[in-house]
Amino acid sequence: MAAALGSVGLRPYALRRIVLTHFHWDHVGAAAEPAAQYGATILAHRADAPVIRGEQPPPWPDFTDAPDRERELFEQVQGPGGPTADRPAISCAPPCPVDIEVAPGDVLEFAGGARVVHVPGHTEGSLALHIPAHSVLLAGDGLARIGSDVVPGVFNQDRSRLLASAHLLTGLGAETMCVGHGDPVVSGGT
């Protein structure tokens, strides 16, 4: 973490908050350590906070309306079959504290104001941050970029809600959209 912050000219102790966009392990798994080390506050949507804290088990994705390739990818990552007592969901990270539970419309005081946008579907508590002062959207995993295509994320709890959330995100008009997986999308460019 110190090296990553240093590479953009920041000191590690400048880390003040960590915003978790949802409960999946690849977004939560390493949050507790730097938060404890540098005194950062961890924020998450109230719907995902109990899973992040380890108070509730993570729900498994619903593949009902998902493309076959998504189930195949999940089985490559997770292994075949569903969760068992001996094999929890891959989406489960080690418990992590959540200091502040955010709600839609909350404004976080950085970058001129980052507005919390609730984008359920990937998980119930998925969130994005819209930073109008810089025309930037931190979209989380509701959308991903594969090559030049922007597509819905994978391993979703409710695909129809995810698609509605994707329309909400793209309708915000941000010039730069940073997605959880893939390169940023810049309006009129790459």
N, C-alpha and C positions, 0 to 999 in steps of 0.2 A: 504494500500500500504506500509506504513512504516513497519508494522509487517512482510509482505512478504519479503521485502528487508532485514530486520533484520535477518530473518530466514536463509538467505544465507550469512550473515556476511557483508552486505552492509548498509551504512547509506542512508537514503532517499535522501539526497542532492547529492549523487553520481549518481543519475538518470540523465543522460544527453540527452538521445534520446529515443523516443518511435516510433517504426516502426509498422505501421498499414499494415497488409498483404492484407486487402480488406475492403470494406465499411460495412459489416454486423454488426449489433448492438452488437453482442457478442464479437466483436473485437475492436469496436470503442467506445462503450457506456461509458466507464470509463476513456478514455484517456485524456480528456481536464482537468479534475481536478488535477491529479498529475503533468501534464505538467505545469499548472499555479502555483501550489504550490511549485514545486521544480525547476522551470525554465528549464524544459526539452524541447527539440525541437521535434516536431512531423513530421514524414516523411511518405509519401504514394506515390504510383504510380500515375502519372499524370492523368491516365484515371479514377481513382476512387476519386481523390481529390475533384472534384466539388460535388459529392454526400456526401462525408464526411463533407464538409463545409456547406452542406444544400443548395447549389446553384442549384442543380438538384435533382429531385425525384429519388429514387432508382428503377431500373428496377426489375420486378418480375422474379422469376425463370421460366425457360422454362421446362415443364415436358414432352415434346413431346417424347423424347427417354429415359426418366427416368423410373425406375421400379415403379410399382404401390405403393409399400410400401413407396417410397419417397414422393409421393403426400399425402398419408395418414398421414405421419409424419408431413409434412408441415401444413396440416389442423389441426392437434392436437396442433401445436405450434401457428399457425396464426388464426385458426378458419375457417369455411367453406366459400367458395366464394373468390372473388378477392378483391383488394383494393377499397375503396370508399373514398370520401372526408372526412368522419368522422372517417375512420379507415385506417390509412396508413399502409404500408407494415411493417411486423415485422422486416424486414431487415433494417429498417430506424432507425438510432440512432439520439440522439440530435446532432445538428450541432457541429462540432469540428474543431478547426483550423488545417490547414496543413501548416507547416512552410517551408518545402522543398518537392518539387515533384521530385521523383527519376525516373530514366529511366533504362532500361536493360543495364547491364554492369557497372553501377556505382559501386564504391567500397566505402563502409562505413568503416571509420577508427576505428575499434575495433576488438578484437580477431585475430589480424594479417591480417585483411582485410576481410570484408563480401561483397561478390559480389551479386548485385541485379539481380535476375532472373525473367523475366516476364513470368507468367504462366496463361494466360487467359483461361477462361472457367467457373470457379466458378463465378467470376465477370470479367469484361473486364480488370480491373486493378489489378487483383490478382498478388501478388509477393511472391517470396521465397528468402531466403538469404542462399548463399552457402559460407561456411567458410572453404576453402581448407586446411588452416594451421592446423586445428583440425579435418578434415574429417567429418564435421557436416553440416547438411542441416536443416534449419528451413523452413518447407514446407508450412506453412499456412494451408488453408482448401482444397487445391487441392486433398490431400490424407488424409485419416483418418485410424485409427486402431480400429478394432472391434475384441476383443479377440486376436487371433494370426494372423488375416487376415488384410492386408493393402488393402483398397478399395478406389475408388473415393469418394470424398466428396459429400454432398447433397446440394440441393437448388441451382443448377447451372444455369447460363445464357445460356451456350452452351456446352452440354455434349460432343460433338465430339471434340471441342477444349480442354475441360478439359482432355479427355483421351490422347490427344497428349501432353498436358502439363505434365500429370502423367508420360508418357514415358520419357519425357525430364528429369524430376526430378529423376526418378529411374536410368537413365543413367549417372548421375553425379558421381556415385560411392562413395558417402559419406558412411562412416562406421556407423554413427549415424544420424538418421533422426527423427526430432521432428515434429510431426503433430499437427494441431490445436485442434484436438479432438482424444483422445486416448493416450496410452503410447508411448514413443519413440520406434523406431525400431532400433535395433543394429545388424549390419551385423554379421551373424554367432551366434546370440544369441537372447534374447528376448527384 
